[in-house]
Amino acid sequence: PRAVIQAMTDFLERAGGNPGRSGHRLSVQAGRLVYNARETLAELFHARDPLRVIFTLNATHAINLALCGMLRPGDRVITTGIEHNAVMRPLRALELEGVRLVVVPCAPDGTLDWNALRAALTADTRLVVVNHASNVIGTLLPIAEIARLAHRVGALILVDAAQTAGVIPIDVQALEIDLLAFTGHKGLLGPPGTGGLVIGESVDEAILQPLWRGGTGSRSEFE
């Protein structure tokens, strides 16, 4: 959209500083715009705390941040048979490192096998990963019902909303979503190379280990 192009041009012409890295005018203005974007996304997804909206390169980056940052050898994770490679490939790689992966089958129309899901949800399940809508057949999964079943056994739920963010209303509180991964270049009408992860208040952010480190311009005494 023309408004997106204009906003990017205005940023480069009037701000363009590195947010959080300095105290000069351009850096402060850039930081203000970043926080405003966090507030807008938090409002869109009905998240209480804008600071729990993490910006990433795309949904794949956000999903990897959640999966690789949270799961450890021995953890049990459940997903479905219609997930995008952005979910399946990191999960298969983590499986080789000792994560216990269970894939619940779906029917040809993309609907979930509820009996299989209930059987898979044991008390030692750490995480349930599902897409909101399939990128192949467009099937919408009933996120609220899946989240309730996951929470009943103490598991968290990560939702891949790459296809639905900006298209289908998403209320992370009403749907009881713990982690929401989204991309910016589809339904949100943003440029390529944008996306994010909404971290619900039910998630202790300290358990999320970063994919990489460095780059911060402050608090260098901390990792």
C-alpha positions in Angstrom: 0.0 0.0 0.0 1.1 3.6 -0.7 0.8 4.4 3.0 3.4 1.8 3.9 5.8 3.0 1.2 5.3 6.6 2.5 5.8 5.6 6.1 9.1 3.8 5.2 10.3 6.8 3.2 9.4 9.2 6.1 11.3 7.0 8.5 14.5 7.1 6.4 14.2 10.8 5.8 13.2 12.0 9.3 14.4 9.4 11.7 16.5 6.5 10.5 18.6 6.3 13.6 19.4 3.0 15.4 16.7 2.7 18.2 18.0 2.2 21.7 21.7 2.7 20.7 22.1 6.4 21.4 20.6 9.5 22.8 20.6 11.7 19.7 17.4 12.9 18.1 17.3 10.4 15.2 17.8 7.4 17.6 15.2 8.7 20.0 12.7 9.2 17.2 13.4 5.7 15.8 12.9 4.2 19.3 9.6 6.1 19.6 8.4 4.7 16.3 9.3 1.1 17.3 7.4 1.4 20.6 4.4 2.9 18.8 4.5 -0.1 16.4 4.5 -2.4 19.5 1.5 -0.6 21.0 -0.4 -0.9 17.7 0.3 -4.6 17.4 -0.6 -5.2 21.0 -3.9 -3.5 20.5 -4.5 -5.5 17.3 -3.9 -8.8 19.0 -5.4 -7.7 22.4 -2.1 -8.3 24.2 -1.9 -6.4 27.5 1.8 -5.5 27.4 3.4 -3.9 24.3 6.8 -4.8 25.6 6.0 -8.5 25.1 5.7 -8.0 21.3 9.1 -9.0 19.9 10.0 -8.0 16.3 11.6 -10.6 14.1 12.5 -11.0 10.4 9.3 -13.0 9.6 7.1 -15.7 11.0 9.7 -18.4 10.5 12.2 -16.4 12.6 9.5 -16.0 15.3 8.7 -19.7 15.3 12.4 -20.7 15.6 12.8 -18.2 18.4 10.0 -19.8 20.3 10.8 -23.5 19.6 14.6 -23.3 19.8 14.5 -20.9 22.7 12.1 -22.9 24.8 12.5 -26.6 24.1 15.2 -28.8 25.7 16.1 -32.4 25.2 13.5 -34.6 26.9 10.7 -32.0 26.4 7.5 -33.3 24.8 5.9 -31.2 22.0 2.8 -31.9 20.0 2.0 -30.5 16.5 -0.3 -31.4 13.6 0.1 -33.0 10.3 -0.7 -29.8 8.3 2.0 -27.6 9.7 4.2 -25.4 7.5 7.9 -26.2 7.1 8.6 -23.2 9.3 7.3 -25.4 12.1 8.2 -28.9 11.0 11.8 -28.4 10.0 12.9 -26.9 13.3 10.9 -29.5 15.2 12.5 -32.3 13.3 15.9 -30.8 14.0 15.1 -30.5 17.7 13.9 -34.1 17.6 17.4 -35.2 16.6 18.6 -33.4 19.7 16.3 -35.3 22.1 13.0 -33.4 22.0 10.1 -35.8 21.9 7.8 -34.9 19.0 4.3 -36.2 18.5 2.5 -35.3 15.2 -1.3 -35.5 15.4 -3.0 -36.4 12.1 -5.5 -34.3 10.3 -8.2 -35.3 7.8 -7.8 -34.5 4.0 -9.8 -31.3 4.6 -7.4 -30.2 7.3 -9.7 -30.8 10.3 -8.0 -32.1 13.4 -8.3 -35.7 14.8 -9.6 -34.7 18.2 -9.3 -38.2 19.6 -5.7 -38.4 18.6 -5.0 -34.9 20.1 -6.6 -35.8 23.4 -4.6 -39.1 23.6 -1.4 -37.2 22.8 -1.9 -34.6 25.5 -0.2 -36.2 28.4 0.8 -34.5 31.7 4.5 -34.2 30.5 3.6 -32.2 27.4 5.6 -28.9 27.3 4.2 -27.3 24.2 1.5 -27.6 21.5 2.3 -26.0 18.1 -0.5 -25.4 15.6 -1.1 -23.1 12.7 -4.2 -20.9 12.7 -4.8 -21.5 9.0 -3.2 -23.9 6.6 -1.3 -22.2 3.8 -2.2 -25.0 1.5 -5.9 -25.6 2.0 -6.9 -22.6 4.2 -8.5 -24.7 7.0 -9.0 -22.7 10.2 -8.2 -24.7 13.3 -10.3 -24.0 16.5 -7.5 -22.4 18.5 -9.6 -21.7 21.7 -10.5 -25.4 22.0 -7.0 -26.6 21.4 -5.6 -24.1 23.9 -8.0 -25.2 26.6 -7.0 -28.9 26.1 -3.3 -27.9 26.2 -3.7 -25.8 29.4 -5.6 -28.6 31.0 -2.4 -30.7 31.1 -0.2 -27.7 31.8 1.2 -27.2 28.3 1.7 -23.9 26.5 0.4 -23.3 23.0 2.3 -21.6 20.1 0.1 -20.4 17.2 1.5 -19.8 13.7 -0.6 -17.0 12.4 1.4 -16.2 9.3 -1.7 -16.7 7.1 -4.3 -15.0 9.4 -2.7 -12.0 11.1 -4.4 -9.0 9.7 -7.0 -11.1 8.0 -8.8 -13.0 10.8 -9.4 -11.2 14.1 -7.0 -12.6 16.8 -7.5 -12.0 20.5 -4.7 -13.7 22.3 -6.5 -13.3 25.7 -9.9 -14.7 24.6 -8.2 -17.5 22.6 -5.8 -18.2 25.5 -2.8 -18.1 23.1 0.5 -18.2 25.0 2.8 -17.5 22.0 1.7 -16.0 18.7 4.0 -15.9 15.7 3.1 -13.6 12.7 4.6 -12.2 9.6 4.3 -8.6 8.4 4.3 -9.0 4.6 1.0 -10.8 4.2 -2.3 -9.8 5.8 -0.7 -7.0 7.8 0.4 -5.4 4.4 3.9 -4.6 5.6 7.2 -4.9 3.8 9.2 -8.1 3.5 11.6 -8.8 6.3 9.1 -8.0 9.1 7.3 -10.2 11.6 7.1 -10.8 15.3 6.3 -13.0 18.3 3.7 -12.0 20.9 4.8 -13.5 24.3 1.8 -14.0 26.6 1.9 -13.2 30.2 1.6 -16.9 31.0 5.1 -17.4 29.6 8.1 -16.7 31.7 10.3 -14.8 29.2 13.4 -16.0 31.1 12.9 -19.5 29.7 13.3 -18.2 26.1 17.0 -18.5 25.2 18.0 -16.2 22.3 19.0 -17.6 18.9 21.9 -15.2 18.8 23.6 -12.7 21.1 25.3 -9.3 20.9 24.4 -6.1 19.2 23.0 -4.2 22.2 24.4 -0.8 22.9 23.6 -0.7 26.6 23.9 -2.8 29.8 27.0 -4.5 28.5 27.6 -6.0 31.9 24.7 -8.4 31.2 24.6 -11.3 28.7 
